[in-house]
Amino acid sequence: MDFNKVLENRYSVRDFKDVMVEDEKIEEILNAVKYAPTAKNTQCQEIYVLKSKEAIEKIRSVTNNAFNAPLVFITCANLERECHLKYPVRSFKETDVSIIQTYMMLKATELGLDSCWVCRFLPEEVKKAFDMPDNVEPLNLLLVGYRADGVEPNPRHFDRLNKEDYVKII
């Protein structure tokens, strides 16, 4: 799919078919992470791939925002690889993990999948549910699957600022 089509076609989907995402597509999504830039190339990401029935039930038990996605990626920062150790004035973990999640999300769209980026969950609940070590901090969820029939973008999806409203050429 042409990159502009990927950008135009992607929107947040909150209702998915009860169809598992193919392992080959999961691998392609994870492979996209290799090309994502991170601060000083620290690659602080840690990704939990939830695809078993038990794992999906567990994430749904700690957040109402997993909806009925058949596949959930928990994108985390591994604090042992964290770039703020080199730059004590600012941590880049949220930026770096958001970049890798963006790559994953756009790759999913290219593969004909739908997704929803979720930040609304309690990290400590997720951490406890999945027995994450102290050095791992869950930052985002990426829900992935095939959209249910009749799903349309939220009308707000089409609200876009004009470039003049956010671009300042100096």
SVG drawing of the C-alpha trace seen along z (x, -y; Angstrom):
<svg xmlns="http://www.w3.org/2000/svg" viewBox="-23 -34 48 53">
<polyline fill="none" stroke="black" stroke-width="0.4" points="0.0,0.0 1.3,-3.5 2.4,-5.3 0.0,-8.2 -2.8,-5.6 -1.7,-4.1 -1.8,-7.5 -5.2,-8.3 -6.8,-4.9 -5.8,-4.4 -8.2,-5.3 -8.9,-4.1 -11.0,-1.0 -12.7,0.1 -14.7,3.1 -12.9,6.1 -14.0,9.3 -13.3,12.4 -10.5,13.4 -7.0,14.0 -4.2,12.0 -1.9,14.3 1.5,15.0 3.2,13.8 1.6,10.4 2.5,10.2 6.1,10.9 6.0,8.2 4.6,5.7 7.4,6.6 10.0,6.4 9.0,2.8 10.3,1.8 13.9,2.5 13.7,-0.6 12.2,-3.0 14.6,-5.7 15.3,-6.0 17.3,-8.6 21.0,-7.7 19.8,-4.4 19.2,-3.1 16.3,-1.0 14.6,-1.1 11.5,0.8 10.1,3.9 7.1,5.4 4.6,7.9 2.5,9.6 -0.8,10.7 -2.5,13.2 -3.5,16.2 -7.1,16.3 -5.7,16.2 -3.5,13.1 -6.4,11.3 -8.7,12.0 -6.1,10.8 -5.6,7.4 -9.4,7.0 -9.6,7.6 -7.3,4.6 -8.6,2.1 -12.0,1.4 -10.0,0.1 -8.8,3.3 -12.3,3.6 -12.5,7.0 -9.2,6.9 -7.8,10.3 -4.3,9.0 -2.8,6.5 0.8,5.2 1.9,3.7 4.7,1.3 7.0,0.7 10.2,-1.0 13.0,1.2 14.6,-1.2 17.9,0.7 18.3,-0.5 16.7,-3.9 18.3,-6.9 17.6,-9.3 20.6,-7.6 22.8,-9.5 20.7,-12.6 19.6,-13.2 17.7,-16.4 15.1,-14.6 13.8,-11.1 13.1,-10.0 11.3,-6.8 7.8,-8.0 9.0,-9.5 11.0,-6.4 8.2,-3.9 5.7,-6.1 7.8,-6.1 8.1,-2.3 4.4,-2.0 3.7,-4.4 5.8,-2.2 3.9,0.9 0.5,-0.9 1.3,-2.0 2.7,1.4 -0.5,3.0 -2.5,0.7 -0.3,1.5 -1.0,5.2 -4.8,4.6 -5.2,4.7 -6.9,2.1 -5.7,0.7 -6.3,-1.5 -3.7,-3.3 -4.6,-3.2 -2.9,-5.1 -5.8,-4.9 -4.9,-2.1 -3.2,-1.9 0.4,-0.9 0.8,0.8 -2.2,3.0 -0.9,4.1 2.6,4.6 1.2,6.8 -1.1,8.8 1.7,9.7 4.4,10.1 6.6,7.5 10.0,7.0 10.8,3.7 12.8,2.4 9.9,2.6 7.4,-0.3 4.2,0.2 3.5,-3.0 0.9,-2.2 -1.3,0.5 -1.8,1.2 -4.9,3.1 -4.8,4.9 -7.2,6.9 -9.7,6.8 -12.5,4.3 -16.0,5.6 -18.5,5.1 -20.1,1.6 -17.3,-0.1 -16.7,-3.6 -14.2,-6.3 -15.3,-8.5 -16.6,-11.8 -13.9,-13.6 -11.3,-11.6 -11.9,-14.0 -11.4,-17.2 -8.0,-18.5 -6.3,-21.7 -5.1,-23.7 -1.3,-23.6 -1.4,-27.4 -2.7,-26.7 0.3,-24.7 3.2,-25.4 5.4,-28.4 8.0,-29.0 10.7,-31.3"/>
</svg>
